[in-house]
Amino acid sequence: MNNKSKEQPLSKEVLIALRRIMQAIDLHSKSLVKKYGITGPQLVILQELSGHKEISVGELAKTVSLGQATVTGVLNRLEKRGYITRRRSKKDKRRVLVRATETCQKLLDEAPSPLQETFINQFERMQNWEQHMALSTLQRMVVMMDAKAIDAAPILATGSVINFTEED
């Protein structure tokens, strides 16, 4: 038997690599929930909030590249846990302003960075041509998997951004 017959087809190698990526994201998400009681998207939102004295829900949604309704759902859970406070703007009653609490800051002091932050740091170390090649290949895979219409935010997490395994 020669070496070629022992090798897996490249398509299987790609599928294995994709599965490893999905598992890494899932394991990181589960670890965050288990150790800190928060999800990756919640961590991203809390980190963004910690950089502002106060920010509107709409501005926060734009900053983290999520829909306003999604962010509102996440904020509902975070408020119940005491990580954020919300209030109506005195100037414009339609605007809701969000602020991180001291409890949030304590959590952020202990919690690890989100998985996408680690990824971005590594990705930015790649040569420009490697970055473009990786992006082109992944975009092609999105088309191949008929996933072009799926709305996605730049947050590495599995499942729904707001419907994680938390109790309401």
PASEBA-1860 file (N, C-alpha, C; in nm, 3 decimals):
! residues 168
1> MNNKSKEQ> 0.085/-0.119/0.000/0.000/0.000/0.000/0.089/0.124/0.000 ~ 0.065/0.216/-0.090/0.149/0.336/-0.096/0.094/0.447/-0.006 ~ 0.172/0.555/0.011/0.134/0.666/0.099/0.008/0.736/0.053 ~ -0.014/0.743/-0.078/-0.131/0.813/-0.130/-0.260/0.749/-0.084 ~ -0.263/0.618/-0.074/-0.387/0.551/-0.034/-0.415/0.573/0.115 ~ -0.315/0.602/0.195/-0.333/0.629/0.337/-0.378/0.772/0.363 ~ -0.348/0.861/0.274/-0.385/1.002/0.291/-0.535/1.019/0.270 ~ -0.590/1.111/0.350/-0.731/1.144/0.333/-0.745/1.244/0.220
9> PLSKEVLI> -0.857/1.240/0.150/-0.879/1.341/0.045/-0.876/1.481/0.110 ~ -0.834/1.579/0.034/-0.828/1.715/0.086/-0.962/1.763/0.137 ~ -1.070/1.722/0.073/-1.202/1.765/0.118/-1.228/1.719/0.262 ~ -1.186/1.597/0.295/-1.203/1.548/0.432/-1.114/1.626/0.529 ~ -0.995/1.660/0.486/-0.904/1.739/0.571/-0.965/1.877/0.601 ~ -1.028/1.937/0.499/-1.094/2.066/0.518/-1.210/2.052/0.616 ~ -1.289/1.948/0.599/-1.402/1.926/0.690/-1.355/1.903/0.834 ~ -1.244/1.831/0.850/-1.188/1.810/0.984/-1.142/1.943/1.043
17> ALRRIMQA> -1.077/2.026/0.963/-1.032/2.157/1.010/-1.151/2.244/1.051 ~ -1.258/2.243/0.969/-1.378/2.320/1.003/-1.439/2.270/1.133 ~ -1.444/2.139/1.150/-1.501/2.081/1.272/-1.417/2.120/1.394 ~ -1.287/2.122/1.380/-1.200/2.163/1.491/-1.225/2.309/1.529 ~ -1.244/2.392/1.429/-1.274/2.534/1.455/-1.406/2.545/1.531 ~ -1.508/2.473/1.485/-1.638/2.479/1.552/-1.628/2.427/1.695 ~ -1.551/2.320/1.715/-1.535/2.265/1.849/-1.459/2.362/1.940 ~ -1.357/2.429/1.887/-1.281/2.526/1.967/-1.372/2.640/2.012
25> IDLHSKSL> -1.457/2.687/1.923/-1.552/2.794/1.957/-1.650/2.744/2.063 ~ -1.702/2.624/2.044/-1.797/2.567/2.138/-1.734/2.547/2.276 ~ -1.614/2.492/2.281/-1.546/2.471/2.409/-1.518/2.602/2.481 ~ -1.478/2.704/2.406/-1.452/2.834/2.467/-1.582/2.892/2.524 ~ -1.690/2.881/2.447/-1.820/2.931/2.493/-1.865/2.859/2.619 ~ -1.854/2.727/2.621/-1.894/2.649/2.738/-1.808/2.683/2.860 ~ -1.680/2.704/2.838/-1.589/2.738/2.947/-1.626/2.873/3.008 ~ -1.659/2.971/2.923/-1.701/3.102/2.973/-1.826/3.091/3.059
33> VKKYGITG> -1.923/3.015/3.010/-2.048/2.999/3.085/-2.021/2.928/3.217 ~ -1.940/2.823/3.214/-1.913/2.744/3.334/-1.833/2.824/3.438 ~ -1.728/2.891/3.395/-1.640/2.961/3.489/-1.691/3.098/3.532 ~ -1.758/3.169/3.437/-1.794/3.308/3.466/-1.943/3.336/3.456 ~ -2.019/3.239/3.407/-2.164/3.256/3.397/-2.209/3.351/3.287 ~ -2.121/3.376/3.191/-2.157/3.464/3.079/-2.117/3.398/2.947 ~ -2.176/3.446/2.841/-2.146/3.396/2.707/-2.046/3.487/2.638 ~ -1.991/3.440/2.527/-1.898/3.521/2.448/-1.958/3.654/2.406
41> PQLVILQE> -2.080/3.654/2.347/-2.140/3.781/2.309/-2.164/3.874/2.428 ~ -2.202/3.817/2.542/-2.221/3.899/2.661/-2.089/3.962/2.703 ~ -1.982/3.884/2.696/-1.850/3.935/2.732/-1.809/4.049/2.639 ~ -1.833/4.033/2.510/-1.800/4.138/2.413/-1.877/4.266/2.445 ~ -2.005/4.253/2.475/-2.089/4.369/2.507/-2.041/4.435/2.636 ~ -2.011/4.355/2.738/-1.964/4.412/2.865/-1.830/4.484/2.847 ~ -1.742/4.425/2.768/-1.613/4.491/2.744/-1.632/4.623/2.671 ~ -1.723/4.626/2.576/-1.750/4.750/2.504/-1.808/4.854/2.599
49> LSGHKEIS> -1.900/4.812/2.684/-1.962/4.904/2.781/-1.860/4.961/2.877 ~ -1.763/4.879/2.916/-1.664/4.925/3.014/-1.578/5.038/2.960 ~ -1.575/5.053/2.828/-1.498/5.161/2.767/-1.575/5.291/2.753 ~ -1.699/5.293/2.801/-1.784/5.411/2.791/-1.843/5.442/2.928 ~ -1.861/5.570/2.956/-1.933/5.606/3.078/-2.079/5.563/3.062 ~ -2.135/5.593/2.946/-2.271/5.557/2.913/-2.281/5.555/2.760 ~ -2.364/5.466/2.708/-2.379/5.456/2.563/-2.523/5.414/2.534 ~ -2.576/5.462/2.423/-2.713/5.423/2.387/-2.713/5.280/2.334
57> VGELAKTV> -2.827/5.214/2.343/-2.841/5.078/2.294/-2.809/5.074/2.145 ~ -2.857/5.171/2.069/-2.831/5.176/1.925/-2.683/5.188/1.893 ~ -2.613/5.276/1.965/-2.469/5.292/1.943/-2.394/5.164/1.980 ~ -2.435/5.103/2.090/-2.372/4.979/2.134/-2.391/4.870/2.028 ~ -2.511/4.859/1.976/-2.540/4.759/1.873/-2.450/4.779/1.752 ~ -2.435/4.902/1.708/-2.348/4.931/1.593/-2.203/4.895/1.624 ~ -2.158/4.930/1.742/-2.019/4.907/1.780/-1.984/4.759/1.784 ~ -2.076/4.675/1.832/-2.048/4.532/1.841/-2.101/4.453/1.721
65> SLGQATVT> -2.154/4.524/1.622/-2.204/4.464/1.497/-2.314/4.360/1.520 ~ -2.408/4.395/1.606/-2.525/4.311/1.630/-2.649/4.397/1.612 ~ -2.762/4.334/1.586/-2.887/4.406/1.574/-2.931/4.463/1.708 ~ -3.005/4.571/1.703/-3.050/4.636/1.826/-3.139/4.542/1.909 ~ -3.224/4.465/1.844/-3.310/4.371/1.916/-3.227/4.264/1.985 ~ -3.125/4.215/1.919/-3.036/4.115/1.978/-2.966/4.172/2.100 ~ -2.912/4.293/2.086/-2.842/4.358/2.198/-2.938/4.379/2.314 ~ -3.060/4.420/2.285/-3.159/4.440/2.390/-3.184/4.310/2.467
73> GVLNRLEK> -3.194/4.199/2.396/-3.211/4.069/2.462/-3.094/4.034/2.553 ~ -2.973/4.058/2.504/-2.853/4.033/2.584/-2.853/4.125/2.706 ~ -2.886/4.252/2.686/-2.888/4.348/2.796/-2.990/4.310/2.903 ~ -3.103/4.254/2.862/-3.204/4.209/2.959/-3.143/4.110/3.057 ~ -3.067/4.014/3.003/-3.003/3.913/3.088/-2.894/3.974/3.175 ~ -2.817/4.064/3.117/-2.709/4.127/3.192/-2.762/4.216/3.304 ~ -2.874/4.282/3.279/-2.934/4.369/3.381/-2.985/4.285/3.499 ~ -3.048/4.171/3.469/-3.098/4.083/3.575/-2.985/4.033/3.664
81> RGYITRRR> -2.867/4.022/3.608/-2.751/3.973/3.684/-2.674/4.085/3.751 ~ -2.717/4.210/3.730/-2.654/4.323/3.796/-2.529/4.376/3.728 ~ -2.505/4.338/3.603/-2.385/4.382/3.531/-2.402/4.518/3.463 ~ -2.526/4.556/3.438/-2.552/4.684/3.371/-2.672/4.753/3.434 ~ -2.681/4.883/3.408/-2.802/4.958/3.441/-2.845/5.031/3.314 ~ -2.974/5.056/3.305/-3.028/5.130/3.190/-3.114/5.243/3.243 ~ -3.116/5.351/3.165/-3.204/5.463/3.197/-3.241/5.535/3.068 ~ -3.354/5.602/3.071/-3.398/5.683/2.955/-3.319/5.812/2.955
89> SKKDKRRV> -3.285/5.857/2.836/-3.215/5.984/2.820/-3.310/6.097/2.859 ~ -3.258/6.195/2.931/-3.340/6.312/2.968/-3.366/6.402/2.848 ~ -3.272/6.403/2.754/-3.285/6.486/2.634/-3.380/6.426/2.532 ~ -3.375/6.293/2.519/-3.457/6.224/2.419/-3.510/6.097/2.484 ~ -3.634/6.098/2.524/-3.695/5.986/2.599/-3.697/5.855/2.520 ~ -3.678/5.862/2.388/-3.675/5.740/2.307/-3.545/5.664/2.323 ~ -3.440/5.734/2.362/-3.307/5.672/2.375/-3.290/5.609/2.513 ~ -3.239/5.487/2.513/-3.207/5.418/2.637/-3.055/5.415/2.649
97> LVRATETC> -3.006/5.462/2.762/-2.862/5.466/2.787/-2.821/5.353/2.880 ~ -2.709/5.292/2.850/-2.661/5.176/2.924/-2.528/5.209/2.989 ~ -2.509/5.154/3.107/-2.385/5.177/3.182/-2.344/5.046/3.250 ~ -2.215/5.019/3.254/-2.162/4.902/3.325/-2.159/4.933/3.475 ~ -2.182/4.831/3.556/-2.180/4.847/3.701/-2.044/4.805/3.757 ~ -2.026/4.824/3.886/-1.903/4.778/3.952/-1.893/4.626/3.946 ~ -2.007/4.559/3.956/-2.010/4.413/3.945/-1.956/4.370/3.810 ~ -1.991/4.444/3.706/-1.942/4.416/3.571/-1.790/4.431/3.568
105> QKLLDEAP> -1.740/4.538/3.625/-1.595/4.562/3.622/-1.519/4.451/3.694 ~ -1.575/4.404/3.806/-1.511/4.293/3.879/-1.506/4.168/3.792 ~ -1.614/4.141/3.722/-1.619/4.026/3.633/-1.515/4.041/3.523 ~ -1.509/4.158/3.461/-1.415/4.180/3.351/-1.270/4.171/3.396 ~ -1.244/4.206/3.521/-1.108/4.194/3.573/-1.063/4.048/3.581 ~ -1.159/3.957/3.596/-1.129/3.814/3.608/-1.142/3.738/3.477 ~ -1.235/3.778/3.393/-1.268/3.702/3.272/-1.158/3.712/3.167 ~ -1.144/3.606/3.086/-1.046/3.610/2.977/-1.097/3.696/2.863
113> SPLQETFI> -1.008/3.722/2.769/-1.051/3.798/2.652/-1.138/3.708/2.564 ~ -1.229/3.769/2.488/-1.311/3.687/2.399/-1.225/3.615/2.296 ~ -1.274/3.501/2.249/-1.200/3.420/2.154/-1.165/3.499/2.027 ~ -1.257/3.586/1.983/-1.228/3.660/1.860/-1.112/3.758/1.879 ~ -1.090/3.805/2.002/-0.977/3.894/2.027/-0.846/3.819/2.007 ~ -0.840/3.696/2.058/-0.723/3.611/2.039/-0.702/3.584/1.890 ~ -0.811/3.553/1.821/-0.804/3.527/1.677/-0.752/3.650/1.603 ~ -0.808/3.766/1.633/-0.768/3.889/1.564/-0.619/3.917/1.585
121> NQFERMQN> -0.571/3.899/1.707/-0.429/3.922/1.734/-0.341/3.831/1.649 ~ -0.380/3.703/1.638/-0.304/3.609/1.556/-0.318/3.641/1.407 ~ -0.439/3.674/1.364/-0.467/3.704/1.223/-0.385/3.825/1.177 ~ -0.378/3.927/1.262/-0.305/4.048/1.225/-0.155/4.027/1.216 ~ -0.105/3.918/1.271/0.038/3.885/1.260/0.071/3.819/1.126 ~ -0.034/3.774/1.056/-0.013/3.710/0.926/0.025/3.814/0.821 ~ 0.092/3.769/0.718/0.124/3.857/0.606/-0.007/3.899/0.539 ~ -0.005/4.016/0.476/-0.124/4.069/0.410/-0.180/3.971/0.308
129> WEQHMALS> -0.092/3.910/0.229/-0.138/3.816/0.126/-0.203/3.693/0.190 ~ -0.152/3.650/0.309/-0.211/3.536/0.379/-0.351/3.570/0.430 ~ -0.365/3.692/0.480/-0.496/3.737/0.529/-0.599/3.736/0.416 ~ -0.559/3.789/0.301/-0.650/3.794/0.186/-0.683/3.654/0.134 ~ -0.583/3.567/0.134/-0.606/3.430/0.088/-0.703/3.359/0.184 ~ -0.683/3.375/0.314/-0.772/3.313/0.413/-0.914/3.365/0.397 ~ -0.928/3.496/0.384/-1.061/3.555/0.367/-1.128/3.503/0.239 ~ -1.054/3.502/0.130/-1.109/3.455/0.003/-1.154/3.310/0.012
137> TLQRMVVM> -1.073/3.227/0.074/-1.107/3.086/0.089/-1.231/3.069/0.176 ~ -1.238/3.140/0.288/-1.354/3.128/0.376/-1.481/3.181/0.309 ~ -1.469/3.290/0.236/-1.585/3.342/0.164/-1.634/3.241/0.060 ~ -1.543/3.175/-0.006/-1.579/3.072/-0.104/-1.650/2.956/-0.034 ~ -1.602/2.918/0.084/-1.665/2.810/0.160/-1.806/2.848/0.203 ~ -1.826/2.973/0.237/-1.960/3.020/0.272/-2.055/2.998/0.155 ~ -2.009/3.030/0.036/-2.091/3.010/-0.085/-2.113/2.860/-0.107 ~ -2.009/2.781/-0.091/-2.019/2.636/-0.113/-2.117/2.571/-0.015
145> MDAKAIDA> -2.128/2.626/0.103/-2.218/2.571/0.206/-2.354/2.637/0.201 ~ -2.377/2.718/0.097/-2.504/2.787/0.080/-2.542/2.866/0.206 ~ -2.443/2.935/0.263/-2.463/3.007/0.389/-2.454/3.158/0.372 ~ -2.456/3.204/0.248/-2.439/3.347/0.220/-2.548/3.433/0.283 ~ -2.669/3.381/0.295/-2.781/3.459/0.347/-2.786/3.460/0.501 ~ -2.700/3.381/0.565/-2.701/3.377/0.712/-2.639/3.505/0.767 ~ -2.715/3.572/0.854/-2.668/3.694/0.917/-2.573/3.656/1.030 ~ -2.454/3.711/1.029/-2.356/3.676/1.131/-2.281/3.801/1.177
153> APILATGS> -2.251/3.803/1.305/-2.173/3.912/1.365/-2.030/3.863/1.385 ~ -1.935/3.955/1.397/-1.795/3.913/1.416/-1.767/3.872/1.561 ~ -1.849/3.777/1.609/-1.832/3.725/1.744/-1.824/3.574/1.731 ~ -1.718/3.516/1.784/-1.703/3.372/1.776/-1.779/3.307/1.890 ~ -1.894/3.253/1.857/-1.979/3.183/1.953/-2.065/3.085/1.876 ~ -2.107/2.981/1.943/-2.195/2.885/1.878/-2.338/2.912/1.922 ~ -2.432/2.870/1.842/-2.573/2.888/1.875/-2.617/3.032/1.856 ~ -2.734/3.062/1.909/-2.791/3.196/1.900/-2.717/3.290/1.995
161> VINFTEED> -2.701/3.413/1.954/-2.631/3.510/2.037/-2.706/3.540/2.166 ~ -2.840/3.538/2.163/-2.913/3.571/2.285/-2.975/3.451/2.354 ~ -2.989/3.340/2.288/-3.058/3.226/2.348/-2.962/3.118/2.396 ~ -2.866/3.156/2.478/-2.775/3.058/2.535/-2.840/2.990/2.652 ~ -2.773/2.901/2.717/-2.829/2.815/2.819/-2.853/2.885/2.953 ~ -2.896/3.006/2.949/-2.921/3.080/3.073/-3.068/3.081/3.104 ~ -3.098/3.093/3.231/-3.236/3.105/3.274/-3.277/3.251/3.266 ~ -3.402/3.275/3.227/-3.452/3.413/3.223/-3.490/3.460/3.361
END
